[in-house]
Amino acid sequence: MLANIAPMARRSALMTAAAAAVMLAVSVTAGVKGVLGAVIAVAVVAGFFGLTALAFALGARVSPQAMMGAGAAMYVVKILALLVMISSFQNATAFSGLAFGLTVIVLVLVYQAALIFTWRRTKMLYVEPDGER
């Protein structure tokens, strides 16, 4: 199962990197503060999805149930951390909060869409037959 996750994560990361480049180019219109907000958002999203990939990899070594638990736990932690960041960055003056928020939203949507698209094309067994019958 772990062998099927790595190509999906890699492809999704490549698509997200392309979207990050587009968002950085778009944020130039908001000036230096816009670019800084977009750079911070790219770093946050990359860190979040890197941690998720690590949690899935560690959980997959144990069992499919542990992988599902790790994924669910990481989802909750990421949402809570993102809410804390957005609320604390709301009145930031060092960078554009709008560029930060839009970049985070676009990158998360692109990553999830690429992951879903790649997963749908993958022929993955959801029941692993054992040959000991």
C-alpha positions in Angstrom: 0.0 0.0 0.0 2.9 2.4 0.8 4.2 1.9 -2.7 1.0 3.3 -4.1 1.0 6.3 -1.9 4.4 7.7 -2.9 3.6 8.3 -6.6 0.3 9.9 -5.8 1.9 12.3 -3.3 4.7 13.1 -5.8 2.3 13.9 -8.6 0.1 16.0 -6.3 3.2 17.8 -5.0 4.3 18.6 -8.6 0.9 20.0 -9.5 0.9 22.1 -6.2 4.3 23.4 -7.0 3.0 24.6 -10.4 0.1 26.3 -8.7 2.4 27.8 -6.2 4.5 29.4 -9.0 1.3 30.8 -10.5 0.2 32.2 -7.1 3.5 33.8 -6.5 3.4 35.4 -9.9 -0.1 36.7 -9.3 0.8 38.0 -5.8 3.4 40.3 -7.4 0.5 42.6 -8.3 0.0 43.2 -4.5 3.6 44.3 -4.2 6.3 43.1 -1.8 3.7 42.4 1.0 1.7 40.3 -1.4 4.7 38.2 -2.4 5.8 37.8 1.2 2.2 36.6 2.1 2.3 34.1 -0.7 5.7 32.8 0.2 4.6 32.3 3.8 1.5 30.5 2.5 3.6 28.2 0.3 5.8 27.3 3.2 2.9 26.6 5.5 1.1 24.4 2.9 4.3 22.5 2.0 5.0 21.9 5.7 1.5 20.7 6.3 1.5 18.3 3.4 5.0 17.1 4.2 3.8 16.2 7.7 0.8 14.5 6.3 2.9 12.3 4.0 5.2 11.5 6.9 2.2 10.5 9.1 0.7 8.3 6.3 4.1 6.6 5.7 4.6 5.9 9.4 1.0 4.7 9.8 1.1 2.5 6.7 4.1 0.6 8.1 1.9 -0.4 11.1 -1.5 -1.2 9.5 -4.2 0.3 7.3 -6.2 1.3 10.4 -3.2 3.2 11.8 -2.8 4.9 8.5 -6.4 6.0 8.5 -6.1 7.2 12.1 -2.9 9.1 11.3 -4.6 10.8 8.3 -7.7 11.8 10.4 -5.5 13.1 13.2 -3.3 15.1 10.9 -6.4 16.6 9.2 -7.8 17.8 12.5 -4.4 19.2 13.6 -3.9 21.0 10.3 -7.3 22.6 10.3 -6.8 23.8 13.9 -3.3 25.1 13.2 -4.6 26.9 10.1 -7.4 28.5 12.0 -4.9 29.7 14.6 -2.6 31.1 11.9 -5.4 32.9 10.1 -6.7 34.4 13.2 -3.3 35.6 14.3 -2.4 36.8 10.8 -5.7 38.7 10.4 -4.2 42.0 11.5 -0.7 41.5 10.2 1.0 44.5 8.6 4.2 42.8 7.5 2.6 40.9 4.7 -0.7 40.7 2.8 -3.2 38.6 4.6 -5.3 38.4 1.5 -2.5 37.0 -0.6 -1.7 34.5 2.3 -5.3 33.3 2.5 -5.9 33.0 -1.2 -2.6 31.2 -1.8 -3.4 28.7 1.0 -6.9 28.1 -0.4 -5.7 27.6 -4.0 -2.8 25.3 -3.0 -4.9 23.1 -0.8 -7.6 22.8 -3.5 -5.1 22.0 -6.2 -3.3 19.4 -4.0 -6.5 17.7 -3.0 -7.8 17.7 -6.6 -4.6 16.2 -7.9 -4.6 13.6 -5.2 -8.2 12.6 -6.0 -7.5 12.5 -9.7 -4.4 10.4 -9.3 -6.1 8.1 -6.8 -9.0 7.5 -9.2 -6.5 6.4 -11.9 -4.6 4.1 -9.5 -5.6 0.4 -9.5 -5.3 -0.2 -5.8 -6.7 -3.2 -3.9 -8.8 -2.1 -1.0 -8.9 -5.7 0.2 -5.6 -7.6 0.3 -6.1 -11.2 -0.4 -3.9 -13.6 1.5 -2.7 -16.7 -0.3 -2.9 -19.0 2.8 -6.4 -20.5 2.1 
